[in-house]
């Protein structure tokens, strides 16, 4: 019975390519960036790729045996899943991670939903997101030549000059499959042989570029936009992930809408989000929209006239309406709880801020407002302070006075929006002569074991007792001057955000303290 032919409903695609041919072509298309990645990162990249592919193929083989299904490992779909997952991972991670990611992708996302053609999201992307959520530190620890360093996007966000040529070639730090040139060659190869259509890649890349030009903060700077397009997984996602025929729309118009959704969400998450990967989440969310896109964007047959009578049914599935209702009720409930506890939360924040001011200005008996500083903060209207400190805002500032009423220093609360996992808020203590007396964090949600180490005395103690106009982050370590601050190893983004915030506080103090 399993060999009987089944005729499915239209649309039917006429093509000489079958599943095995298409998947094999995808493997060929991924070889350029894979080879460059192995050359750049060495044997660790080779081990990661082999572990991911072997685990994916073995998981599918074992599942087919247990479920008494025909052997499907010859269609290369498991190889593609493992290879894609490996290329989206940093080199040097434990081989256990690509194995776990491949098992999750093949077993949970693909086979438990019925196998190839029935999964509702891209298995490789789901496996990557699973690893990001479960092993965030390991999945965001990038090494080049066995030395931990920031990715080009992290350097760009920190104001460090980025080498565009190394990004295009794929010799910079990042995931294994980060070569923009290799990805572009592979993607164009797939398009030329008919393995993918151009609508999704073109729509996603163009919409992402326009979004970054409008909201990225640098306008239509071609170098800035090219760096963003060539990094962060946009090319990989656009050509190899979003074009998955199982989880993308069937019509050309639908594919354009889908591609725009991927591009806009990727840009939104990159500009406003704090997750380590914006493109993966953007594609998975867009995958959820595909049933609605296919339901509402249907090509009209030539000469067809729709009936005038009203349709008796709704195109929106009942389950979707129920889910929306549940989500709405849950949202209203959470909003109500927040409204009831908002005042208490603000009181607790105020108490935490007061304690941090006392921590950074231990000689102060009390704190009072300063008219010049208050006026300067009001003039900012909650906006970013200056142009040299990233996304830093000045929250409030107070004078610290001793028991005799003498000013012993100033406590300034600043927030940096450039943290790796969200905002970083701290109090900075500064004496009347400009010497930093300490920093104390009131909001810090960085990665445990990495970014959170900025709260250790080994890092934040470097600022204490130094009188400089501005600090400079030293990623190499071994600082010898008062201006230099040694970065936390493997957490240059968090370190840079703290240094920029302290520099903003120093600049605000110098400009407004009486």
C-alpha positions in Angstrom: 0.0 0.0 0.0 2.9 2.4 0.7 3.9 2.2 -3.0 0.5 3.5 -4.3 0.5 6.9 -6.0 -1.4 9.7 -4.1 -2.8 12.6 -6.1 -2.8 15.8 -4.0 -4.7 19.0 -4.6 -3.3 21.7 -6.7 -1.1 23.6 -7.2 1.2 21.2 -8.9 4.8 22.1 -9.8 6.3 20.7 -13.0 10.0 20.3 -12.6 12.8 17.9 -13.4 14.2 18.4 -9.9 13.1 15.9 -7.2 13.7 16.2 -3.4 17.0 14.3 -3.6 18.4 16.5 -6.4 17.3 19.7 -4.7 18.8 18.7 -1.3 22.0 17.6 -2.9 22.2 20.9 -4.7 21.8 22.7 -1.4 24.7 20.8 0.0 26.8 21.8 -3.0 25.7 25.4 -2.6 26.8 25.5 1.0 30.2 24.1 0.3 31.9 27.5 -0.5 31.1 29.1 2.8 31.7 25.8 4.6 35.2 25.4 3.1 36.0 29.0 3.9 34.8 28.5 7.5 36.9 25.4 7.9 40.0 27.2 6.5 39.4 30.2 8.9 38.5 28.3 12.1 40.5 25.1 11.5 39.8 21.6 12.8 37.3 22.8 15.4 34.9 23.8 12.5 35.4 20.5 10.8 34.5 18.6 14.0 31.4 20.8 14.5 30.2 20.1 11.0 30.8 16.4 11.1 29.2 16.0 14.5 26.0 17.9 13.4 25.6 16.1 10.1 26.3 12.6 11.6 23.9 13.2 14.4 21.2 14.4 12.0 21.5 11.4 9.7 21.8 8.9 12.5 18.7 10.3 14.3 16.6 10.1 11.1 17.8 6.6 10.4 17.0 5.4 13.9 13.6 7.1 13.9 12.7 5.4 10.5 13.7 2.1 12.0 11.6 2.5 15.2 8.6 3.9 13.3 8.8 1.2 10.6 9.0 3.9 7.9 11.0 3.8 4.6 14.6 4.9 4.9 14.7 8.6 4.1 18.4 9.4 4.7 19.1 9.1 1.0 17.1 12.3 0.2 19.9 14.4 1.8 17.4 16.4 3.8 19.0 15.3 7.1 22.4 16.2 5.7 21.2 19.7 4.8 19.7 20.2 8.3 22.9 19.2 10.1 25.1 21.2 7.7 22.9 24.4 8.1 22.9 24.0 11.9 26.7 23.6 12.0 27.3 26.6 9.8 25.2 28.7 12.2 27.3 27.8 15.2 30.6 29.3 16.4 33.7 27.1 16.1 35.3 25.7 19.2 32.1 24.7 20.9 31.8 21.2 22.5 30.7 18.6 19.9 27.9 17.8 22.3 26.1 21.0 21.2 25.8 20.3 17.5 24.7 16.7 18.3 22.0 18.0 20.7 20.8 20.6 18.1 20.6 18.1 15.3 18.7 15.5 17.4 16.2 18.2 18.4 15.9 19.5 14.8 15.3 16.0 13.2 13.4 14.3 16.0 11.2 17.0 17.5 10.7 19.5 14.7 10.8 17.2 11.6 9.9 13.6 12.4 7.4 14.0 15.2 5.4 16.2 12.9 5.3 13.7 10.1 8.7 14.0 8.4 9.8 16.0 5.4 7.0 18.2 4.0 5.0 18.3 7.2 7.2 20.4 9.6 5.8 23.9 10.3 9.2 25.6 10.8 12.7 25.2 9.5 14.3 22.3 11.5 17.8 23.7 11.4 16.6 27.1 12.7 14.6 25.5 15.4 17.7 23.5 16.5 19.7 26.7 16.6 17.1 28.6 18.6 16.9 25.6 21.0 20.7 25.8 21.5 20.6 29.6 21.9 18.0 29.3 24.6 19.5 26.4 26.4 23.3 27.1 26.0 23.4 30.9 25.4 26.9 31.4 26.7 28.5 28.6 24.6 26.5 29.7 21.5 27.7 33.3 21.8 31.4 32.6 22.6 33.3 33.3 19.4 36.9 32.6 18.9 39.4 33.2 16.1 42.8 31.6 16.3 41.8 30.3 19.7 41.4 33.8 21.0 38.0 35.1 22.2 36.9 38.3 20.5 33.8 40.2 19.4 32.0 39.7 16.1 32.0 42.4 13.5 28.5 43.5 14.5 29.6 43.8 18.2 32.6 45.9 17.1 30.3 48.1 15.0 28.0 48.6 17.9 30.9 49.5 20.1 32.3 52.1 17.6 35.3 50.0 16.6 36.4 50.1 13.0 35.3 47.0 11.1 37.2 45.5 8.2 34.6 45.0 5.4 36.9 42.9 3.3 37.3 40.3 6.0 33.5 40.1 6.4 32.9 39.5 2.7 35.6 36.9 2.5 34.6 35.2 5.8 37.9 35.6 7.6 36.5 37.6 10.5 35.2 36.3 13.8 31.7 34.8 13.9 29.9 31.6 13.0 31.5 29.0 10.8 29.4 29.9 7.7 29.9 33.6 7.9 31.5 34.2 4.5 29.3 36.6 2.6 31.0 35.8 -0.7 30.5 32.0 -0.2 26.8 32.5 0.8 26.2 34.7 -2.2 27.8 32.3 -4.6 25.8 29.4 -3.2 22.5 31.3 -3.2 22.9 32.4 -6.8 23.8 28.9 -7.8 20.6 27.6 -6.3 18.6 30.2 -8.0 20.2 29.6 -11.4 19.4 25.8 -11.3 15.8 26.4 -10.1 16.4 25.1 -6.6 14.9 28.3 -5.1 13.0 31.4 -6.4 14.4 34.9 -6.1 11.3 36.5 -4.5 12.1 35.6 -0.9 15.8 36.4 -0.8 15.3 39.7 -2.8 12.4 40.8 -0.7 14.0 40.0 2.7 17.4 41.6 1.9 15.9 44.7 0.4 13.3 45.2 3.2 16.0 44.6 5.8 18.3 47.1 4.1 15.6 49.8 3.9 14.7 49.2 7.6 18.3 49.6 8.7 18.6 52.7 6.6 15.6 54.3 8.2 16.1 53.1 11.8 19.7 51.9 12.1 21.0 55.2 13.2 23.4 55.8 10.3 21.0 56.7 7.5 21.8 55.5 4.0 25.5 55.1 4.7 26.4 52.4 2.1 29.3 50.9 4.1 27.2 50.7 7.3 24.3 49.0 5.4 26.7 46.6 3.6 28.2 45.5 6.9 24.8 44.7 8.3 23.7 42.8 5.2 26.9 40.8 5.1 26.8 39.9 8.8 24.4 38.5 11.3 23.0 35.7 9.2 20.9 37.8 6.7 22.4 36.1 3.6 22.3 32.7 5.2 18.7 33.2 6.3 17.5 34.7 3.1 19.0 32.2 0.6 19.0 29.0 2.6 16.5 29.2 5.5 13.6 31.3 4.5 13.4 29.6 1.0 12.6 26.2 2.6 9.7 25.1 0.3 7.9 23.4 3.2 7.7 26.4 5.4 7.4 29.2 2.8 4.4 30.4 0.8 3.5 28.8 -2.6 2.7 31.9 -4.6 5.1 34.5 -5.9 3.1 37.3 -4.2 3.0 35.4 -1.0 6.7 34.8 -1.1 7.3 38.6 -1.5 5.1 39.3 1.5 6.9 36.6 3.5 10.3 37.9 2.5 9.3 41.5 3.6 8.1 40.1 7.0 11.5 38.3 7.4 13.5 41.4 6.5 11.5 43.9 8.6 11.4 41.6 11.7 15.2 40.9 11.3 15.8 44.7 11.3 13.5 45.3 14.2 15.1 42.7 16.3 18.6 43.9 15.4 17.9 47.5 16.2 15.6 47.1 19.2 16.2 43.6 20.4 18.8 42.1 22.7 18.8 38.5 21.5 22.0 37.0 20.1 20.3 36.2 16.8 17.7 38.3 15.1 17.3 36.5 11.8 16.6 33.0 13.2 13.7 34.3 15.3 12.4 36.5 12.5 12.2 33.5 10.1 10.5 31.2 12.6 7.9 33.9 13.4 7.4 34.4 9.7 7.0 30.7 9.3 3.9 30.9 11.6 2.4 33.4 9.2 2.7 31.2 6.1 -0.8 29.5 6.5 -2.5 32.9 6.7 -0.5 34.2 3.7 -1.4 31.1 1.6 -5.0 31.4 2.7 -5.4 35.1 1.7 -3.0 35.5 -1.2 -4.5 33.1 -3.8 -4.0 33.8 -7.5 -7.3 34.2 -9.5 -7.7 31.9 -12.5 -7.9 33.8 -15.8 -11.5 34.7 -16.6 -12.8 33.7 -13.1 -15.6 35.8 -11.6 -16.2 35.2 -7.9 -19.8 34.7 -6.8 -21.7 37.7 -5.5 -23.2 35.9 -2.5 -21.4 36.1 0.8 -19.1 33.3 1.9 -20.6 31.1 4.6 -17.3 30.4 6.3 -14.2 32.2 7.5 -10.8 31.6 6.2 -9.3 32.0 9.6 -9.1 28.7 11.4 -11.1 28.3 14.5 -8.0 27.2 16.5 -6.3 30.5 15.5 -9.2 32.5 16.8 -9.2 30.6 20.1 -5.4 31.1 20.4 -5.8 34.8 19.8 -8.5 35.0 22.4 -6.4 33.2 25.0 -3.5 35.5 24.2 -5.7 38.6 24.5 -7.1 37.5 27.9 -3.6 36.6 29.2 -2.3 40.0 28.0 -5.1 41.9 29.7 -4.5 39.9 32.9 -0.8 40.6 32.9 -1.5 44.3 32.2 -3.9 44.5 35.1 -1.3 42.9 37.5 1.3 45.3 36.3 -1.0 48.3 36.8 -1.7 47.1 40.4 2.0 46.6 41.2 3.5 49.5 39.2 3.7 51.8 42.2 5.4 49.2 44.4 7.9 48.4 41.6 8.8 52.1 41.3 9.3 52.4 45.0 11.6 49.4 45.0 13.6 50.9 42.1 13.9 54.2 44.0 15.2 52.3 47.1 17.7 50.4 45.0 18.9 53.6 43.4 19.3 55.3 46.8 21.4 52.4 48.0 23.6 52.5 44.9 24.2 56.2 45.5 25.3 55.5 49.1 27.5 52.7 47.8 29.4 54.9 45.3 29.6 58.0 47.6 30.2 56.5 51.0 31.2 59.8 52.6 27.8 61.4 51.8 25.3 61.5 54.7 22.4 62.6 52.4 21.7 63.5 48.8 20.1 66.6 47.3 19.1 67.9 43.9 21.3 70.2 41.8 19.4 72.7 39.8 21.9 72.9 36.9 22.0 69.1 36.5 18.2 68.8 36.8 17.7 71.4 34.1 20.3 69.7 31.8 18.5 66.3 32.3 15.1 67.9 31.6 16.5 69.4 28.4 17.5 65.9 27.1 13.8 64.9 27.3 14.8 61.3 27.9 16.9 61.1 24.7 20.3 59.8 24.1 23.1 61.8 25.7 25.7 63.0 23.2 27.0 61.2 20.1 30.2 59.6 21.4 28.7 57.2 24.1 26.3 54.9 22.2 22.8 54.5 23.4 23.3 56.2 26.8 20.7 58.2 28.7 21.1 60.3 31.9 18.4 59.3 34.4 19.1 61.6 37.4 21.8 63.2 39.3 22.3 64.2 43.0 24.8 66.1 45.1 26.1 64.1 48.1 26.6 66.1 51.2 28.2 65.3 54.5 26.9 66.0 58.0 28.0 69.6 57.8 26.3 70.2 54.5 29.4 70.2 52.5 29.3 68.7 49.0 31.5 65.6 48.9 30.6 64.5 45.4 27.9 63.6 42.8 26.0 60.5 42.1 24.8 60.2 38.5 22.4 57.4 37.3 23.0 56.4 33.7 21.6 53.7 31.4 23.3 52.1 28.4 21.1 50.5 25.8 24.1 48.7 24.2 24.3 45.8 26.7 24.5 42.3 25.2 21.2 41.2 26.9 19.4 44.5 27.4 19.9 47.8 29.3 22.6 48.3 31.8 21.8 50.9 34.5 24.3 52.1 37.0 25.2 54.8 39.5 28.5 56.5 39.0 30.1 58.4 42.0 32.3 61.4 41.2 34.1 63.7 43.6 34.1 67.5 43.1 37.5 67.3 41.4 36.3 64.6 38.9 37.7 61.5 40.6 35.5 58.4 40.1 34.7 56.9 43.5 32.9 53.8 42.2 30.1 52.3 40.1 27.1 50.3 41.3 24.7 48.5 39.0 20.9 48.7 39.5 20.0 46.9 36.3 22.2 44.2 34.8 20.9 41.3 32.8 24.0 40.2 30.9 25.0 36.6 30.2 25.9 34.6 33.3 29.6 33.8 33.6 30.5 36.4 30.9 28.8 39.8 30.7 27.7 39.6 34.4 31.4 39.6 35.3 31.4 43.4 34.8 29.8 43.5 38.3 32.9 41.9 39.8 35.5 44.1 41.6 38.2 42.9 39.2 36.4 44.9 36.4 34.5 47.7 38.1 37.2 48.4 40.6 39.4 49.6 37.8 37.4 52.9 37.7 37.8 53.7 41.4 40.3 56.5 42.3 41.0 57.5 38.7 40.7 61.1 37.6 40.5 61.2 33.8 38.3 63.0 31.2 37.4 59.7 29.6 38.2 56.0 29.8 39.3 53.8 26.9 38.5 50.1 26.7 41.5 47.8 26.3 40.4 44.5 24.8 43.9 43.0 24.8 44.4 43.5 28.6 47.5 44.5 30.5 46.6 48.2 30.8 49.3 50.5 32.1 47.6 54.0 32.0 44.8 55.5 34.1 42.7 56.0 31.0 42.7 52.3 30.0 40.2 49.8 31.3 40.8 46.1 30.7 37.8 44.4 29.1 36.2 41.3 30.6 37.4 38.4 28.4 34.7 37.2 26.0 32.4 40.1 27.0 33.6 43.1 25.1 30.1 44.3 24.3 29.1 44.5 28.0 32.5 46.0 28.9 32.2 48.6 26.2 28.7 49.5 27.3 29.9 50.1 30.9 32.8 52.2 29.8 30.6 54.4 27.5 28.1 54.9 30.3 30.9 56.0 32.8 32.3 58.3 30.2 28.9 59.8 29.6 28.5 60.4 33.4 32.0 62.1 33.5 31.1 64.3 30.5 27.7 65.3 32.1 29.5 66.1 35.4 32.1 68.2 33.7 29.5 70.1 31.7 26.9 70.7 34.4 28.3 70.4 38.0 28.7 73.7 39.9 
